[in-house]
Amino acid sequence: MDDKLWVIELESALLDDCNVNDIYGICQGKSLPEALRPDVWQVCLDVRNKTDQMCLFNEIYDLPFQNKLREDCQTVVERIGNDDEDKVSVLSDLESILTFYCKNRNLQYESDNGWIELLLPLLALKLKRSDTYNLFESIRDTYVPKGCKPKGNAFHVFRLLILYHDPELCTMLDTKKISPDLYSQQWFQCLFASSCSLSVILAMWDLYFQHADPFLVFFLGLIILINGRDQILNMKNSSKQEIINFLTNMPCALETDDVVDFCSLAQYYSIKTPSSFKTDFLKALYGKQNEKGVPEEPCSVSQALCLPVSVYELVENTSLEICSADAVRFFLVDCRPAEQYNAGHLSTAFHLDCNLMLQEPGAFATAVQGLLTAQRHAIEANSSAGGEHLCFMGSGRMEEDQYNHMVVASFLQKNTQYVSLLTGGYSSIHNYFGDHIGDCLEEHDPKMCLICFKDQRKEKNTQQSNKRSAKAGTTTDLFAKFSSVMKLKSAEVKDKLMDIIVNPSNNTTNVSTMVGSSHQQERHVSSSERNGKRYRSSAPVFSIDDEHDIDDMESKTFLDDDKNKMSGDDQEIVTLNNYLKSPDIINAFKCQEVHMNGYMYDSHLIITPSHLLVLRELGRGQAQIIVRRPLASIVKITAKKRHRDLITFKYGYPDGDSLLITDMDRFLIPNASEATAIVSKHILQTLDGTKLT
């Protein structure tokens, strides 16, 4: 009787002007009666009263790829096994709808893009061709992620979700170099229509459209993997292709009776996942499908270390009463240095100084154990600050956050579940609270807070800049005098450093005074200033940070960086193997380029007689020239004692008695000592003007 009542209620609602929320309230996730399915889908997809777009179709089939489209339609129709009359009708509808869709949206059809498979369940509804077209267009815009192609944004997001819920499984697939696009592209392109039977698809889409959550496809895919995780992990000794084939075909095992539980589990995992990634990536992943030639929406997800969490979700999460035990509750880990933490922090944050990881590994291990104990106690006490979901927070400043990313990576390597990273770090929290920052943070000290200090300095610099602009007409002679003084100072520094190198035992204090003082002088300048003529006539000090156990080197003058150039400018795309065969290359080292934000890129460090270059791998044998530096512009090479393969090259010039660092590059180089020794040798030879041997 209850079943009949909800069906009667649904019929009544469809006669009125109901919406998707009304439908969900009545159906509560049930599969729909066959007779009502077309009307319900049209309401859920908001096309019930949409105009007939197919009336604009001129019935001319003249696309450049028309023959391929027709062949693919015929192949699929032959497989469905209908009688001949049905086959002709289905074939006509398929080709007409897809031809008009390509013309209407300026899109290009490609084999295996999932369009035909997506259309077939809609044709089973036996609607008018115009209604079928409207449903197809709406599903593609609303539920199929944009750019479902190899290495597309959707698959980077999917991998982050796998990493969040099952890091062991994600690590195993990463180790095999099996990225999600290799097995789930068809899942996403046609919402599993190519992998499951028609009855399963109709039941699944009934629930899918009622939930009105486009991201549900990610969690349906996640459930498929998690349900088969034991089988997948047991295949670690199988070939890559065998695993890909197994993963691709996993949805084929779904039966109609499994659909309700399948979708319920997907909803469960959706609830147990931070929701801000949906708002952050919604624009990049969903909406009107791109026209031909329009680039995919930019999205930073491709290089994300782990699942990002927005400051809004983090702050609101700690202040809300969460009824469901399965809902996300964060345990916030503040990884900033102690002095920054003491200048202001959220009251719910646990402090884990990321610097300890390299400086005091033993103390860091103890701190991690303390963190896990505190988390467990907070969960047991049902504290608003306690939750299973670890959210790591850095400063928002690239200088410190590189170490924060190392901490996060260490937790991921231990297969820690529910690891996320606060987007923007402490800076985003500071900006979120704005003028109320003093009331919302514990121990906030504007004098010590780096964000407050930066704002004050920015305001001061603006005022000074305005004053300088007013006096700009009188400074020409001053700069001329300044230039001559700089040349004299550079020569002085050169003589002092030469004396230190020749007599190192007598000048230890001078080294620490001269080189150490440069830490207060370091700054970054815009990329447009790099290696410019402004620095070419200055004499730099080439030095190595004496804390890091790399040999000191001699100071010389800059070479003109227009000399001895190799072919290829910055950002040029080259064929990697051909480029590495260049006769000008002295040595090449496989490495990873490390950005301050923690992103790492597979690269090659190239040493030529006059330059240091970095080629970033793009795949398919291609690489891009990312870094191109004259050897003579390198003034420091540093390496951490506890991480000797993490090498930093610093570039600059002398500024009075100290060094002015204008830029730097950081690399993770296996056998880094060999690379730095060769670089150091050729810097000296370049500065001496001697011939390379």
N, C-alpha and C positions, 0 to 999 in steps of 0.2 A: 504493500500500500504506500509506504514511504517513497519507493522508487517512482511510483506513478504520480505522486504528489509533486515531486521536484520537476518532473518532466512537464506536468501541466503548468506549473509555475513558470518554467522556462518558456513554454509556448506563449503564455500570456505576456511575459516580458518582451518577447520578440515582436509581438503585435504593437507594443508601445515603443517609445523612443529610448530603449535601454542602451547602456554602454558596457564596456568590458568589466568594470567593477561590479555591475549588477549581475552579469553573467557568472563571474567567479563566485559571488555570494550565493547564487542559486546552485551552481554545479558542484562547488567545493572540490574541484579537481577530478571529477568523475569523467569517464569517457562519454561522448555524446551519442544520442540516438542518430542513426544514419540520416533520417529524414530532416533533422534539425541542424545537422552539421554545416551545410552551406551557409545558412543564415547566421549561425553563431560565428563562424570564421569571418564573415564579412563585417559583423559588428566588432569583433576583436581586432581586426586589421583596419578598421575605420574606412571601409570602402563601400559600405552599404548603399549610400546615396551618391556615389561618385559617378561622374559623367562617362559616357561611352567614348573612350579614347580611340578604340579600334576603327571608329567611323572615319578617322583621318588617314587610315591606311589606303594607299592607292592600288594595292594588290599587285604591285610591280616587284618582282623578286630579282633584284639586280645588284646585290651586294658583292663586293670583290671575293668574299669567301662563301658565296651562296651554295656552290656545289659541295663544299665540305660540310656546311650546315645541313644540307639535304641528305647527304650520305649518312651523317651521324644520326639524324632523326630516323631514317629508314632502318639502320642497324638496331637501334633501341626498340623500335616498334616491332621488328621481327622477333625480338626476344620475349616480348610480353605475352605472346601466345593467344591473343584474341582472334576472333574470326575475321575473315577478310574485310567485311564491311566496316567493322570497328577499326581495323588497322588503317584503312583509308581515311576515316574521319579523324583518328588520333594524329596521323601523319600530317594531314592538312592543318589541323589546329596548332600542332607543334611548330611547323615551319612558319606559319603566318604570324603567330604570337612572337616568336623569337626574331623574325625578320623585322617586324614593326618595332620591337623593343630596341634593337640595334639602331634603327633609323631614328627613333624618337629620342633616344638617350645618347646618340653619337658614340656607341660602344662597338667593340669588335668581338665577334664570337671566336672562341677558341675551343678546340676539342678538350674534353675532360675538365671544363670549367664548372660543371655541375648544373647548368641551366636546364638541360633536358630532364635530368633526374628530378629536379625540383618541380618541374611542371607536371610530371606524370601523376602524382597524387592529386593535384588540383583538377586535372582532366577527369579523374575518377568521380568528381562531384557532379559531373554532367551539367555544368552551368553554361550560360551563353558565353561565347568566345570573349566578349568585352569584359564580362565579370571575371572570367578566368585570368585575363590579362591584368586586371586591376589587383587581384589577389597576388599574382606572381610579382608584380612590381612592388607592392607593399611589403611582401615577405623579404624580398632582396634588400629593400631600403631599411627595413626595421630589424630584421633578425639575422641576416647573413653579413658577417663582418666584412668591411671593405679590405681590398688588397689581399684576398685569400690566395696568396702565391708564395713560392719558396722564400723563406726569411721575411715574410710579411709580419706586420705588427701583431696580428692576432695570435700568431704562434709563439712570439716572444712572451706575450701575456699568459698564454696557456702554460708555457714552461715555468713561469714564476709561480703559478698556482700549484703545479705539481711539486715544485721545490718547497712551497709553503706547507703543503699537507703531507708530502711523502718525500723528504729529502734523499732517503736511501735509494728509492726508485729513480728519482731524477738524476742522481749521481751515476747510477749504473747506466742509464741511457746516454748521459753526457759522455761517459767514458767510452762508450761504443760509437760516439759521434752520431747518435740518432736524434736529430732535432724533431720537434713535433710536426713540422710541415711534411716530413717524409712519410708519416703514417696517418695524419689526421686532416689533411687538406680536403679530402672528399667529405669527411664528417662535417666540416664547417661550411663548405661551399653549398651543400644541398641539404643541410640539417639531417644527416644520416639517411637520406632517401635512397642513396645508391648502395647502402650496406644492409638495409633491413627490408623485410617484406612489407607489402602495402598495408596490411592490417595493423602491423606494429607502427608504421609511420602515421597512419590516421589517428590511432590512439595516442601516440606521443605528441603529435601536433595539437590534438584537442587540449591537452594539458599545457603544452608550451604557450599557446596563444592566450589561454585563460590567465596564466601567470603574468603575461605581458612584461617579461624580463628578457631582453635580448641576450644578456650574458648567461642565460641558462645553458646554452650550448657548451660553454666552457666547463660547466660543472657536470653536465651529462658525459662529456668526454673524460673528465676526471674520474667519475664513478666507474666507467668502463676500465680504466687503467688500474684503479685501486682494487676492484673486484678480481682482476687477474694478476695482481702484483706478484703472488708467489710463483705462478707459472713464468712470469717475465723474469724474475730474479733467478730462477732456475735455468734460464736460457743464457746466462752470462758467458758460457763457453760456446754458444752457437754463433754462426756468422751474422754479420750486420744485416744482410738481406733477409735471412730467415726470421730474424726478430722483427724487422719491418713488415714482412708479410703477415706474421702472426698478429701484430698490433693492428694492422689495417683491417683485418677480417674479424676482429673481436666483436664488433656490434652485430655481426651476422647471427650470432647465437641467441639474440634476444627473441623472446616469444611475446605474444600479445598479453599474456597473463603477467609478464614481468614488468610491463610498462609503468603501472601505478607505483610499485616499489622503486623502480629505477628513477622516476621523476621525484619521488619523495626523498630519496637519498641525495639527489642533486640539490634539492631545496635545503636539506640539512647541512650539506657542505657549504652552500652559499651563505647560510646564517653564520657558520663558523669561520667566515673569511671577512677580513676588513673590507668595508664597502666602498671606501673612498677611491679605490682603483677604478671602480665603475665610472664615477664622475670624472676622474682624471683622464680616462682613456675613451670616454663615450664619443667625443667629437672625432677622435682619430679613427675609431673602429666602426662607428655606425652613422647612418644618414644616407642621403642620396648617393648612389654609387657613382664613382668618378667617371667623367667622360674620358674618351680616348685622348691620351697625351697629357691629362691633368695629373700632376704628381700626387702621391699618397700624402695624407696629412702627416706633418712632422710629429714624431713621437719619440721620447727619450727612452722608451722601454727596452730597446734592443740591447743596451749596455747596462741595464739595471742589475745591481748585485743581488737584490732580493725584492720581495713585494714592497712597494712604497705605501706609506700611510700619510694622509694629509693632516696638517695641524688641527684642522677643524674636527676631524673624527677623533683624534687623540684627546683633545681637551674636552669635547662633549662626552666622550666615553667615560671619563673619570667623574663627571658630574651627574650622569644619569643613573637612575635606578633601573637595572636590567633585570627583567622578570625571568627570562629564559636562562636555564643553566647552560645551554649550549651557545648562547650569544657570545660575541667577542668581548673579552675583558683584557685590557693591556696591563703588562708589567713593564713600566718605562725604565730603560737603562740609559742614564746620562753618561756618555763616554768622553766628555770634555776634560781637559786638564783640571787639576784641583783648584787652581787660582780662578779659573773661569766659573767653575761650579759654585765656589764660595761667593762669587759676585752676583749670584742670582740663579735660582733653579725652581722648578715645580716642586711642590711639597710631596708629590707622589713618586718622585724620581729616586731610583737607586743609583748611587755614584760608582762607576767603574772606570777608573782613569786608564784611558787607552794607551798612554805612554808607558805604562808598566809592562805591556806585552813585550816590548823590545828592551827596555831598560832593566826591568826586574822580573824575569819570567816566573820565578818562584812566588813572588808576591802577587803576581797576576793570577796564577793558578789558585792561590788561596782566596783571592778576591772573587774569582768565579764561583768557587764553592760557597762562599758567603752569599753571593747573589742567588744561587739556586736554593739555598736554605731559606733566605729571606722571602723568595718567591713562594716556596712551599708553605711557609707560615702565614703569609698574607692570604693565600688561597684558603687555607684552613680556617682563618679568622673571618673569611668572607669580606675582606677589606676592599674598599673601592680602588685601592692602589695595587691589588693583587689579581693576577690573571695568568692563564696559561700562555697567552700570546706576548712574546718578547718584542718590544718595540725599541730599537736602538736609536739614540739621538746624538748627533755630533754638534759641532758649533755652527755649521753653515759656512764655515771658512775652509777653503781647500787645504790650507796649510796643515790644520789639525785633522781634518776629516779623512785624509789618507790612512791615518792610523785607526780611526774609527772603523773604516771599511775592513781593515785587517782583522779587527776584533770580530766583526760580523762574520767574516769569512771563516774564522776559526770555529765559531759555533756551527756554521753550515757544514764544515768538514766533519764535525762529530754527529752529523745527521740530526741536529736539533730541530724539532718541529715548531711551526708557528713563529718564524723569525721574520721581522719586518724592519724597515728603516724609515724614520721620520723625514719626509721631504722638506728640505730647507733647514733642518736642524734647529738649533736654539734661535737663530735669526728669525725663523718663521713664527716661533712662539712669541718672541719679542714684538714682532710686527702685528701679530694677532691681537695681543692685549693693548697695544698702542699706549694711550695716555693713562690707562689703568694698570700699567705694568707693575707699579709699586705695590698695588693692592693684591695682585694675583700671583706674584712670585715670592718665594722665601728669600730673605737676606739680600734683596736686590740693592746693589750699591752702584749708583750712576757713575761714580768716579772710577770704579774698577771694571764696570761692565763694558766689554769691548764694543757692543753695538751702540751704547750711549756715547762712548768715546769717539767712535767713528762718525756718528751724526754731528757731534760737537766739532770735530776736526773738519768735516765737510763744510759746515757753516762758516768756520773760521777761514778755510781756504777760499771760499766764495767771496768773503769780504776782502781778503788780501788780493784776490784776482781782480776785483773791481778797482782797487787802489792802483794796482800795477797797470791796468789798462789806461788809467787817467794819465800815467806818467810815461807811457810807451814811447812818446816822441823824443825822450831825453836819454834813452838807454843805449844808443848805438855805441858810443865811445866806451861805456862801461863794459859792454860785452867784449869789445876788442881787447881791453885791458885784462879782463878775466881770462880770456883765451891764452894770452901770453903767460900769465901767472900759472895757469894749469900746466902748460908745457914744462915750466921750470919745476913745479912740484912733481910731475911725472918722472922727470929725470932724477930728482932726489930719491923718490921711492925706489926707482930701479937700482940706484947705487947702493941704497941701504939693504935691499933684499939680496943683491949680489954678494954683499959682504956677509950676510947671515948664512947664505948657502955655502959659501967658502969656509966660514968659521961657525958651524952650527952650534958647537958646544959652548961658545962664548956669548951667544946671542939668543938664548931660549926665551928670555924675558921680552926681548924686542919682538920676537916672532908672535908671541901670544898677544902682545899689545897691539901690534900693527894689524895682524890678520884677524885676531879676535874682535877688534873694534869694528870690523866690517859688518858684524851682525846687526848693529844699530843703524847701519847705513843702507842695508839691502832694501830694494824696492823693485816693483815691476813697472814696466812701461808698456805702451801699446805696441802691438805687432808691427805697426808702421814704422817704429823707430829702430827695429832690430837691424844690426849690422849696417847701419846707414853711414854716410860719409862723415857725419858728425864725430864719429869715434876713430876714424882711420888714422889721424895724425897723432893720437894719444898713445902713450906707452902704458900697456896694462901690466898688472902684477899677476903672474900665473902662480897660484899657490894651491896647496892641498890641505884640507882641514886636518890638522895633526891629531885629532881624536880618532881618525878613521883609518889609520894604518895604510895609507898609500903614500909612496915616496914623494918628497918635495921636488919641485922643479924650478928651473931658472926662468927669470922674467926677461921678455924681449919686447920688441915693438910689433904693432899690428902690420900684417901684410895687406895690401890692397886686395879686397875680396873679388875684384873683377878679374884677377889673374887666375890662370890654371883652372877655369871652370869646366866641369863635365857637362855633357849634353843633358838637358832636362831642367826645368824650372820648378819652383815650389808648386805643389798641387798637381803636377803632371802625372797622368796615368801611364804606366810603362808595363811591358811584359817582363815579369820578374826574372825568369831564367836568362833571357837575353841581356838584361841590364847587369846581372851579376857576372856576366862574361866580359864586361867592359875591361879593356886593358888598363884603364886608369885606376881600377879598384885594387887597393893593396890588400885589404882583408874585409871579410863580411862575417857578422855574427848574428845568429838567430836570437831574437830577444822578444820581450814584451814591453811596449811603450806604456808607461804608467802615468795616468793623469791624476791631478790633485783630487778629483772627485771619486777616485777609486777605480775608474774604468780602465781596462787593460786591453791592448790591441796587439795581435800577433804581428811582429815587425822584423825588419832586418837592419842592423846597425852597419853602415858602410863607411869605410875609411879610405880616403883618396889622398894623394899627395898634399892637397891643400884644404880639403873640406871633410866635415863629418855630416853624413846624410842618414836619414831614416826612411825606409820604405815600408809603408803599412800594407799588409796583405788585404786584398779585396776579394779573393777567391778566383777560381778559374784561371789561375796563373797570372792574374793581374795584380799590380801594386801601385800605390800612390806615394809620391815624394812628399812627405809631411814636414820633415826638418831638413834644412840645408844651412850649415853653419861653417864659416871659416875656422880652421883649427886654431888660428891665432886669436880668436875671440874668446876661447875657453880660458877662464881665469881660476876655476876651481873644479876639482873632481872629488866627490866625497862618497863614502860608503859607510853604512852602519856596521859597527863591530858585531852586532848580533844578527845582522842580515846582510852579509857581505856581498851578496849578488844584487842588491838594490843600489844602483849607481845613479848619482845625480851629477850632471854636467851644468856648471854655472857659467854664464857669459856676462861680460861687463868691461869696465875700464877703471883706472885709478881716479879717485876723487880726493885730492889733497893727499893726506897720509893714509887713506883707507881705500877700500874697493867699493865701487858702485856696481851692484849686481843688477843688470838690466833684464835678464831672463834666465830660464833654466829648463832643462829637460831631464826626465827621470826614466830609467829603464831597469827591468829585471833581466839580467844577463847570466845565463849559465856559464860557469867558468869565467866570472867577471874579471878576475885578476889578469888573465891573459889579454882581454880586450883593453883594459885600462892601461896596461903596460905598453901595448902597441900604440894606443892613442897618445900616451905621454911621450913616447919616443918620437913620434912624427910631429908632435907639437914643437918639441925642441928643435928638430931638424928644420921645420918650417920657419921657426923664428930665427934660427941661425943662418938660414939661407943656404944650408948645405944640401947636397944631393942625397936623395934617398938611396939606401942600399938594399 
